[in-house]
Amino acid sequence: MTYLTLIQDPFISKVSMIVHDNLSNELFGVEQMAEKAGLSRGHLHRKIKSLTGHSPNHFLSLIRLYYGQELLTDNNLSVAEVADMVGFNSNTYFIKCFSDHFGVPPGKFKLLGNEEVLSQTVPDFINAFKHIISEYEGKKTNKKTLNNLPDPPTRFFGRKSEIDEVINLLSNNKIVSVIGAGGSGKSRFALEVGRAINLLFPDGVWLISLAPITQPKLVLHVFGEIFNMIEQDPDEILKTLASRISHKKMLLIVDNCEHLIDECARILTHLTHFTLKPKFLITSREVLKISGESVYTLPTLPIPQGVDPSDLTGLTENISIQLFLDRARLVRPDFSWNKENSGPVVEICQKLDGIPLAIELAASRTRFISPAQIAEHLGHELKVLSTDLRTSLPRHKTLEATMDWSVSLLTEEEKQLFFRLCLFNTVFGAEAIEEVCNFGALKNANFNEIIASLVDKSILVMVEFADRTRYKLLEPTKQYAYSKLDNEDLVILKDRYIDYHISYARQAHNERIFNEAAHLPKLVAEHPNFIRALEMAREQPQKFVMLAGYLGWYWWEHSELLIGKEHLAEAMKLYQVEDKHLARCLFYYGIMETWYAGNNPEPEKGLEKTVRAMDIFNDINDEIYLANMYPQYGFIHLACRKHERGAEILNEGLKLRTTKESPVLQLYYKMFLSWYHIVREEPEKAAPVINEAYKNIHLSRSSWYTTVCKHIYADIPLFCGDYKEGERRYLAAILHAHKASIFLQVAVEMTGLAMSLAGQGRHKKALRLTGAALEKFEEMNAKLMRLDFWDNGFNKTVGKSMQVVEESEVHLLMAEGRSMGFEEAIEYASNVEED
């Protein structure tokens, strides 16, 4: 693409302006460039590569170097100053990169008058960049703007998409309220919005700060001061103000309204009703609740999740990390970002839930203590989060003071509920709140109303999870609430919390076969709450074993093996009574111990536990339990090569009255009877049985049983040699298991797909998918028990691929599969034509 074409390309123009605005930010990289451009990283890479011939990273580096080259022509700037201005955090590294690219050090370049370097060919996209930025800067500097916005004292990080969302809301609404928890950065965010759209308001962007105001009667005077109406009668200020600004195209940012909410609501109701052109941007911890108000809840900053702490480059793309490092270097310019402190910094950002004020306060403490010490203190106290800046508002000097300020604005009922919610882990539903907290001062309270108010006041955060509205407390907020909870309330609260989760887990367990869909989303969303309840129940063994036993099926069927085995094993140690509570723990632990025994020569250890569990159920003579357990009981016997006993159990189960009355249970028994023939390597006998089950699988309300049915249905063509049909069916099983979040089963189906592809001679794709499946098994610390029929099929297909392909390439292909990432591997598997 030529220079003339590039300068007309809107994409190059947009990206150039983004780069220019962030040139001095040493932490600005490809991830941030993609975010600001509104593209995925892959899409950005493809587009920049096609237009410039360079990767985005090289594109950014070259622009920094060429811009640095131009700045070096200014004799008033040193090399170190130029390096900082173009985003190099190391003067030495700038000199190296400059020398490598231009063949001359930057110091010598200044002395030579740059003739030697300017003779080099400059890439077209650099000329385009210079041209676009020249026009961009001209437009910015030639347009005069009116405002009273203070210059930012520190750098602002992230929030590009949030700023765009609020700008869009302002374009369609007269008044927009930005609400958020204390310390979430509402004020700074509003100022950045104001700066971003200053040019759109020829009559100015005006900040009205109410933070230092304590009396409602003074609010109007602050409005009046902005427009020189200081000496007017307060009763006349509002009318005069509305008249004076009515036709002005301006933006008023009214900051910190929460402690004066009623007066602010009164004033802004009048101004929005009696003016034509002004727009109003409000910041508050609580909504105004006035007509026409559009509410935007400012989220906390994204925190690093699932990133290797040693991956410093990947971590510095996270906004929370960027903020911490920048503020740490303000107080300690020599603060080092290295592999030794990266883990503690990640832990700090996670514990502080991305709250900007909290991160800034934590970073300021690096002047005195290490990140590791800060992270350790955060586990039990908030006092470490403080600042000694004289200019800070009292409520911003510590995070605890910020929370005190928020709580002072709550009613007594709101305070009580807020403090009691500290026990909940991650997200939780309204029904759980009412069941657990409905006692004492809150007995028969209107919980829906209190919850709504706590959301409006930015104490509770709403979370849309699994098509239901749930709530959460930010981690520092939760810690604060726990410190305020009455000890007597805490004792009662713990018992109610445990009992509620036992009650719900019992219901989900008893309905798992016939109505799993009604419970699974909640179990997935609130699983951490069930684990919290188990932690609290350790001193009450019967409650512990009850809850663990009721959750056993969920852990087994939905790939939570490590956590499941850990808690079931603990339950069996704590509780020795031979009753149905212990039997459930034995049964599910036994299945996990057997099925994921790997090369363990004695998988029967797990089988012994399931046999013991079923003996207990037989003694109790609970036919419903027996009917529900028998399908998996027979299944595990088949897996342990007890073929005839497995078939006998399944046929016994079919004769139970409960089973005869349930088409769904009959379906499950027949499904495993078909698998009996498969493990005996008689797929032709299995086909009619599984075909009948598959036609009726729509009756199932269990995602696990449905996935297993799809797996057995796919086994038939694979072991009959119809590899193309096997490919189609295993792919369907992969997609179903992935949608149901049964990730271990996805890895099993992916292995089956690899075998089907290898059977067709598609060796490279088969080996990549085998590598991806193995990586998932290892990630979840799971090893499937060795099954003869599966091993034989694997050796016949994928084993052949390993022989056909060169040994060195086999290792390379498997490594490629392992490095794909699971989601990418599923996408690769789904692309039927791609090899």
Buried (B, 14 or more C-beta within 10 A) or exposed (E): BEBEEBBEBEBBBBBBBBBBBBBBBBBBBBBBBBBBBEBEBEEBBEBBBEBBEBBBBEBBBBBBBBBBBEBBEEEEBBBBBBBBBBBBEEBEEBBEBBBEBBEBBBBBBBEEEBEEBEEEEBBBBBBBBBBBBEEBEEEEEEEEBEBEBEEEEEEBBBBBEBBBBBBEBBEEBBBBBBBBBBBBBBBBBBBBBBBBBBEBBEBBBBBBBBBEBEEBEBBBBBBBEBBEBEEBEEEEBBEBBBEEBEEBBBBBBBBBBBBBBEBBBBBBBBBBEBBEEBBBBBBBBBBBEBEBBBBBBBBBBEBBEEBEBEEEEBBBBBBBBBBBBBBBBBBBEEBEBEEEBBBBBBBBBBBBBBBBBBBBBBBBBBEEEEBBBBBBBBEEEBEBBBBEEEEBEEBBBBBBBBBBBBBEBBEEBBBBBBBBBBBBBBBBBBEBBBBBBBBBBBEEBEBEEBBBBBBBBBBBBBBEBEEEEBBBBBBBBBBBBBEEBBEEBBEBBBBBBBBBBBBBBBBBBBBBBBBBEEBBBBBBBBBEBBBBBBEBBEEBBBBBBBBBBBBBBBBBBBBBBEEBBBBBBBBBEBBEEBBBBBBBBBBBBBBBBBBBBEEBEEBBEBBBBBBBBBEBBEEBEBBEBBBBBBBBBBBBBBBBBBBEBBBEBBBBBBEBEBBEEBEBBBBBBBBBBBBBBBBBEEBEEBBEBBEEBBEBBEBBBBBBBBBBBBBBBBBBBBBBEBBEBBBBBBBBBBBBBBEBEBBBBBBBBBBBBBBBBBBBEBBBBBBBBBBBBBBBBEEBEBBBBEBEBBEEBBEBBBBBBBEEBEEEEBBBBBBBBBEBEBEEBBEBBEEEEEE
